[in-house]
Amino acid sequence: MSGLDIFAWIVLIVLLASTVFVIIFMAMLPGMIAKRRDHPWMTAVQVAGWVTLFFGFVLWPVALIWAYVDVPARRDSGEAAR
């Protein structure tokens, strides 16, 4: 095995490790955003971020948008009658 082969293996290992890191970070990102924003359904957003791994990140934008969207506060029934 020559020095060029060893260099190629090192580059391949670094690329694979970087890819795994980016995929895990992207799966964690919606949950981290929801936690920082104190989202009412923080756990569900975290699970949605990880579930997108199995769907090839097709639904990842939905989880990311959900992390930023808060549910509006409910109005009292007395205020709605006015």
C-alpha positions in Angstrom: 0.0 0.0 0.0 1.5 3.3 -1.1 1.4 6.7 0.6 -1.3 7.8 -1.9 -3.5 4.8 -0.9 -3.2 5.7 2.7 -4.0 9.3 2.0 -7.1 8.2 0.0 -8.3 6.1 2.9 -7.8 9.0 5.3 -9.8 11.3 3.1 -12.6 8.7 2.8 -12.8 8.2 6.5 -12.9 12.0 7.1 -15.7 12.4 4.5 -17.7 9.5 6.0 -17.3 10.9 9.5 -18.3 14.4 8.3 -21.4 13.0 6.5 -22.5 11.2 9.6 -22.0 14.3 11.8 -24.0 16.5 9.4 -26.9 14.0 9.2 -27.1 13.6 13.0 -26.9 17.4 13.4 -29.7 17.9 11.0 -31.8 15.4 12.8 -31.2 17.2 16.1 -31.7 20.7 14.8 -35.5 21.0 15.0 -35.5 19.7 18.5 -32.8 22.1 19.6 -34.7 25.0 18.1 -37.9 23.9 19.8 -36.2 23.6 23.1 -34.5 27.0 22.9 -37.9 28.6 21.9 -39.7 26.7 24.7 -42.1 25.1 22.2 -45.3 23.6 23.8 -44.7 20.4 21.9 -41.0 20.3 22.2 -40.8 16.5 22.5 -42.9 15.9 19.5 -40.7 18.2 17.4 -37.6 16.3 18.6 -39.1 13.0 17.7 -40.2 14.4 14.3 -36.6 15.5 13.6 -35.3 12.0 14.3 -38.1 10.2 12.4 -37.1 12.1 9.3 -33.9 10.0 9.2 -36.0 7.1 8.1 -37.8 9.1 5.4 -34.7 10.4 3.9 -35.2 14.0 5.2 -38.3 14.4 3.0 -40.3 15.7 6.0 -37.4 17.5 7.6 -38.6 21.0 6.5 -41.9 20.3 8.1 -40.2 19.5 11.4 -38.1 22.6 11.1 -41.0 24.9 10.4 -42.9 23.3 13.3 -40.0 24.1 15.6 -40.5 27.8 14.8 -44.3 27.9 14.9 -45.9 28.4 18.2 -49.6 27.8 18.9 -51.5 31.0 19.6 -52.8 31.4 23.1 -56.4 30.5 23.7 -58.8 33.2 24.4 -61.2 33.0 27.4 -64.8 32.3 26.5 -65.7 35.6 28.1 -63.6 37.6 25.7 -64.9 35.8 22.7 -68.5 36.9 23.5 -67.7 40.6 23.3 
